[in-house]
Amino acid sequence: MNTNYAVSARAVDMLDVDARSVFITRTYAHLFGAILGFTLLEILYFTSGFAETLLAIAARGSWLLVLGAFMLVGWLASRAAHTSTSPTTQYLALAGFVFAESLIFAPLLYLASSFAPGTIQSAGTVTLLGFAGLTAVAFVTRKDFSFLRGLLMWGGILALVAIVASSLLGVGLGVWFSVAMIGFAGAAVLYDTSNVLHHYPQDRYVAAALELFASMALMFWYVLQLFMSLSDD
């Protein structure tokens, strides 16, 4: 959700139809590649037994430290992808972020696979449908959702405070927090898709794919948590 773009290339809104189509195609091709890479890494973790090891490490360590490291990696990757004019740096940022996401997801996916079979597939399907629906809204309406930036920043701060407080107090956040975060992720998808259509420089399709992947991953995380919570009832 970063909009501090360099001025080395024209914004998408200033391009002709053909150039804009090329930019959008490249963005979603890289998004598909990020999803495929994430999936392959998770398969590797599960088949090798590394996912179970990651769960044991997460259970022994401080989840706040994991969360902090993850946020730092995400911020650095996003900033590098947005500000660098080097394609190599942008690709390294996207690859690094996908790798970090795969590590943070592995313990949750292992728990879901072990104690709530079927929830991964269901959550994945719902996430893809939700993402596709929100993308369609942005493309059909052509509305500029940049006004959501302030709300997303404020909502993200509130969510972080809630997560930290929950970890320190040892109190679960419950089903409704997952529902609220799914809504937050949906707003992020609209915001990021709007930026893809209107504001990204034409040489930042890798950064655009990174932001879309981050929003989709956030939605998948909380849809999966919601399904797991419902399966326990």
C-alpha positions as CSV (number, residue, x, y, z in Angstrom):
1,M,0.0,0.0,0.0
2,N,3.0,2.3,-0.6
3,T,2.4,5.2,-2.9
4,N,5.8,7.0,-2.7
5,Y,6.7,6.2,-6.3
6,A,9.8,7.4,-8.0
7,V,9.2,9.8,-10.9
8,S,11.4,7.9,-13.5
9,A,8.4,6.7,-15.4
10,R,4.9,7.9,-16.4
11,A,2.0,6.9,-14.2
12,V,-0.5,4.4,-15.7
13,D,-3.2,7.0,-16.2
14,M,-0.9,8.9,-18.6
15,L,-0.2,5.9,-20.8
16,D,-2.1,5.0,-24.0
17,V,-4.4,2.0,-24.0
18,D,-1.9,-0.5,-25.4
19,A,0.9,0.5,-22.9
20,R,-1.6,0.4,-20.1
21,S,-2.7,-3.1,-21.1
22,V,0.9,-4.3,-21.2
23,F,1.5,-2.9,-17.7
24,I,-1.7,-4.6,-16.3
25,T,-0.8,-7.9,-18.0
26,R,2.7,-7.8,-16.6
27,T,1.4,-7.0,-13.1
28,Y,-1.0,-9.9,-12.9
29,A,1.5,-12.3,-14.6
30,H,3.9,-11.5,-11.8
31,L,1.2,-11.9,-9.2
32,F,0.4,-15.3,-10.6
33,G,4.1,-16.1,-10.4
34,A,4.3,-15.0,-6.8
35,I,1.3,-17.2,-5.9
36,L,2.8,-20.2,-7.7
37,G,6.1,-19.6,-6.0
38,F,4.4,-19.4,-2.6
39,T,2.5,-22.6,-3.3
40,L,5.6,-24.5,-4.3
41,L,7.5,-23.4,-1.2
42,E,4.7,-24.6,1.0
43,I,4.6,-28.0,-0.8
44,L,8.3,-28.3,-0.3
45,Y,8.0,-27.4,3.5
46,F,5.3,-30.0,4.0
47,T,6.9,-32.8,2.0
48,S,10.3,-32.3,3.7
49,G,8.8,-32.0,7.2
50,F,10.1,-28.4,7.5
51,A,6.6,-27.1,8.2
52,E,6.4,-29.1,11.4
53,T,9.8,-27.8,12.4
54,L,8.7,-24.2,11.8
55,L,5.6,-24.9,13.9
56,A,7.8,-26.1,16.8
57,I,10.1,-23.1,16.5
58,A,7.1,-20.7,16.5
59,A,5.6,-22.5,19.6
60,R,8.9,-22.1,21.5
61,G,9.7,-18.6,20.5
62,S,8.0,-15.2,20.8
63,W,5.3,-14.7,18.2
64,L,5.8,-10.9,18.6
65,L,9.4,-11.3,17.4
66,V,8.2,-13.3,14.4
67,L,5.6,-10.7,13.6
68,G,8.1,-7.8,14.0
69,A,10.6,-9.5,11.7
70,F,7.9,-10.2,9.2
71,M,6.7,-6.6,9.1
72,L,10.3,-5.4,8.7
73,V,10.9,-7.7,5.8
74,G,7.7,-6.7,4.2
75,W,8.4,-3.0,4.6
76,L,12.0,-3.4,3.2
77,A,10.8,-5.5,0.3
78,S,8.0,-3.1,-0.6
79,R,10.2,0.0,-0.4
80,A,12.9,-1.7,-2.5
81,A,10.4,-2.7,-5.2
82,H,8.9,0.8,-5.3
83,T,12.0,3.0,-5.3
84,S,14.5,1.0,-7.2
85,T,14.9,1.4,-11.0
86,S,16.8,-1.8,-11.2
87,P,14.7,-4.8,-12.4
88,T,17.0,-7.1,-10.5
89,T,16.4,-5.3,-7.2
90,Q,12.6,-5.3,-7.7
91,Y,12.6,-9.0,-8.5
92,L,14.7,-9.8,-5.4
93,A,12.3,-7.7,-3.3
94,L,9.3,-9.7,-4.6
95,A,11.1,-13.0,-4.2
96,G,12.2,-12.1,-0.6
97,F,8.7,-11.1,0.3
98,V,7.2,-14.3,-1.0
99,F,9.8,-16.3,0.8
100,A,9.1,-14.5,4.1
101,E,5.3,-15.0,3.6
102,S,5.9,-18.7,3.0
103,L,7.7,-19.1,6.3
104,I,5.2,-17.2,8.3
105,F,2.3,-19.1,6.8
106,A,3.8,-22.6,7.2
107,P,2.9,-23.1,10.9
108,L,-0.7,-22.0,10.4
109,L,-1.1,-24.2,7.3
110,Y,0.4,-27.1,9.2
111,L,-2.1,-26.7,12.1
112,A,-5.0,-26.3,9.6
113,S,-3.9,-29.5,7.7
114,S,-3.5,-31.5,11.0
115,F,-6.6,-30.4,13.0
116,A,-9.0,-28.9,10.4
117,P,-8.7,-30.9,7.2
118,G,-10.2,-29.2,4.2
119,T,-10.1,-25.7,5.6
120,I,-7.0,-24.8,3.5
121,Q,-8.8,-25.6,0.2
122,S,-12.0,-23.9,1.3
123,A,-10.1,-20.8,2.5
124,G,-8.1,-20.7,-0.7
125,T,-11.2,-20.9,-2.8
126,V,-13.0,-18.1,-0.9
127,T,-9.9,-15.9,-1.0
128,L,-9.6,-16.3,-4.8
129,L,-13.3,-15.6,-5.3
130,G,-13.2,-12.6,-3.0
131,F,-10.0,-11.2,-4.7
132,A,-11.5,-11.8,-8.1
133,G,-14.8,-10.0,-7.2
134,L,-13.0,-7.0,-5.7
135,T,-10.7,-6.8,-8.7
136,A,-13.8,-6.8,-11.0
137,V,-15.3,-4.0,-9.0
138,A,-12.2,-1.9,-9.4
139,F,-11.9,-2.7,-13.1
140,V,-15.6,-2.2,-14.0
141,T,-16.1,1.0,-12.0
142,R,-12.7,2.5,-12.8
143,K,-13.1,4.4,-9.5
144,D,-10.0,5.8,-7.8
145,F,-9.9,4.2,-4.3
146,S,-6.9,6.2,-3.2
147,F,-9.1,7.8,-0.5
148,L,-8.9,4.5,1.4
149,R,-5.2,5.0,2.2
150,G,-5.9,6.9,5.5
151,L,-8.4,4.4,6.6
152,L,-6.1,1.5,5.9
153,M,-3.2,3.1,7.8
154,W,-5.4,3.8,10.8
155,G,-7.0,0.3,10.6
156,G,-3.6,-1.3,10.3
157,I,-2.3,0.5,13.5
158,L,-5.4,-0.5,15.4
159,A,-5.0,-4.1,14.3
160,L,-1.3,-4.1,15.2
161,V,-2.2,-2.8,18.7
162,A,-4.8,-5.4,19.1
163,I,-2.5,-8.2,18.1
164,V,0.3,-7.0,20.4
165,A,-2.2,-6.6,23.3
166,S,-3.6,-10.1,22.7
167,S,-0.1,-11.6,22.7
168,L,1.0,-9.9,25.9
169,L,-2.2,-10.7,27.7
170,G,-2.6,-14.2,26.4
171,V,-6.2,-13.5,25.2
172,G,-7.6,-14.7,21.9
173,L,-8.9,-12.0,19.5
174,G,-11.9,-14.2,18.5
175,V,-13.9,-14.8,15.3
176,W,-15.0,-11.2,14.9
177,F,-11.4,-9.9,14.7
178,S,-10.9,-12.3,11.8
179,V,-14.0,-11.0,10.1
180,A,-12.9,-7.4,10.6
181,M,-9.5,-8.2,9.2
182,I,-11.0,-9.9,6.1
183,G,-12.9,-6.7,5.5
184,F,-9.6,-4.7,6.0
185,A,-7.9,-7.0,3.5
186,G,-10.7,-6.5,1.0
187,A,-10.3,-2.7,1.3
188,A,-6.6,-3.2,0.7
189,V,-7.3,-5.2,-2.5
190,L,-9.5,-2.4,-3.8
191,Y,-6.9,0.2,-2.9
192,D,-4.0,-1.7,-4.5
193,T,-6.0,-2.6,-7.6
194,S,-7.0,1.1,-8.0
195,N,-3.3,2.0,-7.8
196,V,-2.5,-0.5,-10.5
197,L,-5.1,1.1,-12.8
198,H,-4.3,4.7,-12.0
199,H,-1.1,5.6,-10.1
200,Y,1.8,3.1,-10.5
201,P,4.7,4.2,-12.8
202,Q,4.9,2.0,-15.9
203,D,8.2,0.4,-14.8
204,R,6.8,-0.7,-11.4
205,Y,4.7,-3.7,-12.4
206,V,6.8,-5.9,-10.0
207,A,6.0,-3.6,-7.1
208,A,2.4,-3.6,-8.1
209,A,2.4,-7.4,-8.0
210,L,4.1,-7.4,-4.6
211,E,1.3,-5.1,-3.1
212,L,-1.5,-7.2,-4.6
213,F,0.1,-10.4,-3.3
214,A,0.5,-8.9,0.1
215,S,-3.2,-8.0,0.2
216,M,-4.3,-11.4,-1.0
217,A,-2.0,-13.1,1.5
218,L,-3.5,-11.0,4.3
219,M,-7.0,-12.0,3.2
220,F,-6.1,-15.7,3.0
221,W,-4.5,-15.6,6.5
222,Y,-7.7,-14.4,8.2
223,V,-10.1,-16.4,6.0
224,L,-8.2,-19.5,7.0
225,Q,-8.2,-18.5,10.7
226,L,-12.0,-17.9,10.5
227,F,-12.6,-21.3,8.9
228,M,-10.4,-23.0,11.5
229,S,-12.3,-21.2,14.3
230,L,-15.6,-22.3,12.9
231,S,-14.5,-25.9,12.5
232,D,-13.7,-26.0,16.2
233,D,-17.3,-25.1,17.2
